Amino acid sequence: MKSGFVSIVGRPNVGKSTLINTIIGKKITIVSEKPQTTRTCIQGIYTCAEGQIIFVDTPGIHKPKHLLGEYMVKVSTRSIEDVDLVYFVTDVTKPFGSGDQFIIEQLKNAVVPVFLVVNKIDLATDEQIEEHIEKFTREMLFTRVIPISAYQNSNVDKLLEETFAFLPEGPLYYPEEDLTDQPISFIVSELIREKVLLLTRDEVPHSIAVEVEEFKNEQGRKSYIRAVIYTERDSQKGIIIGRNGQMLKNIGEMARKDIELMLGMPVYLDLWVKVKKNWRDNEANLRQLGFRL
């Protein structure tokens, strides 16, 4: 058996979370077109006949504008340490930029293999893919360069094959049936936040946090979940609730369907919206909402 930890780093919105979900075969981390969707390190667990890979999905590395942003960047850069392999995921449709250069400077200090994983090849020609790869390989010598489409599950099997080739022999760190290290309540809160990201725009999506306050399972027949959506300003609270409560209703209906699919039972989802002034720049609030290094 082979086993090990693989950190997935890259700029925001390059498809890191989509790659995790594709490999695991289930939705364990939320996906959105909006940058900085992932805020914490989420571990996805892939187990097969060859062994077990624990994937560490990290926030996109970006220039932070508040304490939450600083936390996200620290989480991502620290994830390069104490793993067995690193995927540097890039988006073939986006040009090489200063964000990529910053990540490469961090990766040059890595003492483990680093794969350049070129994502979204379904959106580019062979010539564009080659040009994209050449810009990155000029800056750093990568252990492997593997073009993929996480969305279409193209060449992901090759990526896994190469990954196992570089992992050490070892035990299963988690039971075979485990898909993530995250508690159900966290995944529920993320599914709710995903719907806010989908249905709102401008600054609202980035200024919200979700906390599950109560989670009751009625003997496996039905679940009751009470969750709070926190915003930073009263105006944002009004947007989340919407006219006659319609926006909050839409968020709840969409989230409930995903939660029921995950739990395999009916769910009563009780959503509330509260204001927590400037929570992204308040260390005590960040700790309360689970953002701890």
C-alpha positions in Angstrom: 0.0 0.0 0.0 1.1 3.6 -0.7 -0.3 6.6 1.2 0.5 10.2 1.6 -0.6 13.8 1.7 -0.9 16.0 -1.4 -1.3 19.8 -1.1 -3.2 21.6 -4.0 -2.2 25.2 -4.4 -2.8 27.8 -7.0 -4.3 31.2 -7.7 -8.0 31.7 -7.0 -10.6 30.1 -9.2 -8.3 27.8 -11.2 -10.3 24.7 -10.4 -8.7 23.2 -7.3 -12.0 22.4 -5.6 -13.5 20.9 -8.8 -10.4 18.7 -9.0 -10.9 17.4 -5.5 -14.6 16.7 -6.1 -13.9 14.9 -9.3 -11.3 12.7 -7.7 -13.3 11.9 -4.6 -16.5 11.3 -6.7 -18.6 13.4 -4.3 -19.1 17.0 -3.5 -17.1 17.7 -0.4 -15.9 21.2 -1.2 -18.0 24.0 -2.7 -17.4 25.4 -6.1 -18.1 28.9 -7.4 -16.9 31.2 -10.2 -16.2 33.8 -7.6 -12.5 34.0 -6.4 -11.6 33.0 -2.8 -14.5 30.6 -2.5 -12.4 28.1 -0.4 -11.4 29.7 2.9 -9.8 26.8 4.8 -7.8 23.7 4.2 -10.2 20.9 3.4 -9.0 17.4 3.2 -10.4 15.0 0.6 -9.7 11.3 1.1 -9.2 9.1 -2.0 -8.8 5.3 -1.3 -8.3 2.7 -4.0 -6.5 -0.6 -4.5 -3.1 1.2 -4.7 -3.5 3.0 -1.4 -4.8 6.3 0.0 -4.2 9.9 -1.0 -5.2 12.7 1.4 -5.7 15.9 -0.7 -5.4 19.2 1.0 -7.6 21.8 -0.8 -6.3 25.3 0.0 -7.6 28.8 -0.5 -6.3 30.6 -3.6 -3.2 32.6 -3.0 -3.9 36.3 -3.4 -3.1 39.7 -2.1 -5.0 39.9 1.2 -7.2 42.9 2.1 -8.2 41.9 5.6 -7.4 39.5 8.4 -9.4 36.7 6.8 -7.4 37.2 3.6 -4.2 37.0 5.6 -5.4 33.8 7.3 -6.2 32.3 3.9 -2.8 33.0 2.4 -1.0 31.7 5.5 -3.0 28.5 5.3 -2.1 28.0 1.7 1.6 28.7 2.0 1.9 26.6 5.1 0.2 23.7 3.4 3.3 23.2 1.2 5.1 22.0 4.3 4.8 18.6 5.8 3.2 16.9 2.7 4.5 14.3 0.4 3.7 16.0 -2.9 2.3 19.4 -4.2 0.0 20.1 -7.1 0.4 23.6 -8.5 -2.8 24.0 -10.4 -3.1 26.6 -13.2 -5.9 27.7 -15.5 -4.7 27.4 -19.1 -7.1 30.2 -20.1 -5.4 32.7 -17.8 -2.0 34.3 -18.6 1.0 33.9 -16.4 0.9 36.6 -13.7 2.5 38.0 -10.6 0.3 35.6 -8.5 1.8 32.7 -10.3 5.3 34.0 -9.8 4.7 34.5 -6.1 3.6 30.8 -5.8 6.6 29.6 -7.7 8.9 31.5 -5.4 7.3 29.6 -2.5 7.5 26.3 -4.3 11.2 26.6 -5.1 11.8 25.9 -1.4 9.7 22.7 -1.4 11.7 19.6 -0.6 9.0 17.3 -2.1 8.0 16.7 -5.8 5.9 19.4 -7.4 3.5 18.7 -10.2 2.4 21.4 -12.6 -1.3 20.6 -13.2 -2.6 22.5 -16.2 -6.4 22.6 -15.8 -9.3 23.5 -18.2 -7.6 22.1 -21.3 -11.1 21.5 -22.8 -11.2 25.3 -23.3 -7.9 25.6 -25.2 -6.1 24.4 -28.3 -3.0 22.3 -28.2 -0.9 25.3 -29.2 -2.3 27.4 -26.4 -1.6 24.6 -23.9 2.0 24.3 -25.0 2.5 28.1 -24.8 1.0 28.1 -21.3 3.2 25.3 -20.1 6.4 26.9 -21.6 5.8 30.1 -19.6 5.7 28.1 -16.3 8.6 25.7 -17.0 10.8 28.7 -17.8 10.5 29.7 -14.2 10.8 26.4 -12.4 11.7 22.7 -13.0 8.6 20.7 -12.2 8.7 17.0 -11.4 5.8 16.3 -13.8 3.7 18.5 -16.1 0.2 17.0 -16.5 -2.6 18.8 -18.5 -6.1 17.9 -17.3 -9.7 19.0 -17.4 -11.1 18.5 -13.9 -14.6 19.4 -15.0 -14.6 16.8 -17.7 -12.5 14.3 -15.8 -10.0 14.2 -18.6 -6.5 12.8 -17.9 -7.2 12.8 -14.1 -6.5 9.0 -14.1 -3.0 9.8 -15.4 -2.5 12.4 -12.6 -3.5 9.8 -10.0 -1.2 7.2 -11.5 1.8 9.6 -11.4 0.9 10.6 -7.9 1.0 7.1 -6.5 4.4 6.6 -8.3 5.9 9.3 -6.0 4.1 8.5 -2.7 5.9 6.4 0.0 4.7 3.1 1.3 2.5 3.5 4.3 -0.8 2.7 6.1 -4.3 4.0 5.5 -4.6 7.1 7.6 -8.4 7.1 7.4 -11.0 4.3 7.1 -11.7 3.3 3.5 -15.2 4.7 3.6 -14.2 8.2 4.7 -14.2 10.9 2.0 -13.2 13.9 4.1 -11.9 14.9 7.5 -14.6 17.7 7.8 -17.6 17.2 10.1 -21.0 17.2 8.5 -22.0 20.5 10.1 -19.1 22.2 8.3 -20.1 20.8 4.9 -23.7 21.9 5.6 -22.5 25.4 6.3 -20.4 25.4 3.2 -23.3 24.2 1.0 -25.4 27.1 2.3 -22.6 29.6 1.7 -22.2 28.2 -1.9 -25.9 29.2 -2.6 -25.2 32.7 -1.4 -22.2 32.9 -3.7 -24.4 31.7 -6.6 -27.3 34.0 -6.0 -25.7 37.3 -4.9 -23.1 39.5 -6.4 -20.7 42.4 -5.8 -19.1 42.5 -2.3 -21.9 40.5 -0.6 -20.6 36.9 -1.3 -17.2 37.6 0.2 -18.6 39.3 3.3 -20.7 36.5 4.5 -20.0 33.5 6.8 -22.3 30.7 7.8 -22.5 28.9 11.2 -24.6 25.9 12.0 -26.0 26.5 15.5 -28.1 23.4 15.8 -28.2 20.0 14.1 -30.7 17.4 15.3 -31.3 14.0 13.7 -34.7 12.5 14.5 -33.9 8.8 14.6 -32.7 8.7 11.1 -36.0 9.9 9.7 -35.5 13.7 9.4 -32.9 16.3 10.3 -33.5 19.7 11.8 -30.7 22.3 11.0 -30.6 25.8 12.3 -27.9 28.0 10.6 -27.0 31.7 10.7 -25.8 33.6 7.7 -23.6 36.5 9.0 -23.1 39.7 7.1 -20.9 42.7 7.8 -23.5 45.4 7.2 -27.3 46.0 7.5 -27.5 46.7 3.8 -26.0 43.3 3.1 -28.5 41.6 5.4 -31.3 43.2 3.4 -29.9 41.8 0.2 -29.6 38.3 1.6 -33.2 38.4 2.9 -34.5 40.0 -0.3 -37.9 41.5 -0.9 -40.6 39.7 1.1 -37.8 37.2 2.2 -37.6 35.7 -1.4 -33.8 35.6 -1.6 -33.4 33.8 1.7 -36.1 31.4 0.6 -34.3 30.7 -2.6 -31.0 30.1 -0.8 -32.7 27.8 1.7 -34.5 25.7 -1.0 -31.3 25.2 -3.1 -29.2 24.4 0.0 -31.8 22.0 1.4 -31.8 19.9 -1.8 -28.0 19.5 -1.7 -28.0 18.7 2.1 -30.8 16.1 1.7 -28.8 14.5 -1.1 -25.8 14.3 1.1 -27.6 13.0 4.2 -30.1 10.8 2.4 -33.1 12.0 4.4 -35.5 14.9 4.5 -34.2 18.1 6.1 -35.9 21.1 7.8 -33.5 24.0 7.2 -34.1 27.0 9.4 -32.0 29.9 8.2 -31.4 33.2 10.0 -29.5 36.3 8.9 -27.5 38.4 11.4 -25.0 41.3 11.2 -21.6 40.9 12.7 -19.8 44.2 12.0 -16.5 43.8 10.1 -16.1 40.2 11.2 -13.4 39.6 8.6 -11.1 42.1 10.4 -11.9 40.9 13.9 -9.7 38.2 15.3 -12.2 37.1 18.0 -14.9 36.8 15.4 -12.7 34.8 13.0 -11.9 32.4 15.8 -15.5 32.0 16.7 -16.3 31.1 13.1 -13.6 28.5 13.0 -10.7 30.4 11.2 -7.7 29.2 13.3 -4.2 28.5 12.1 
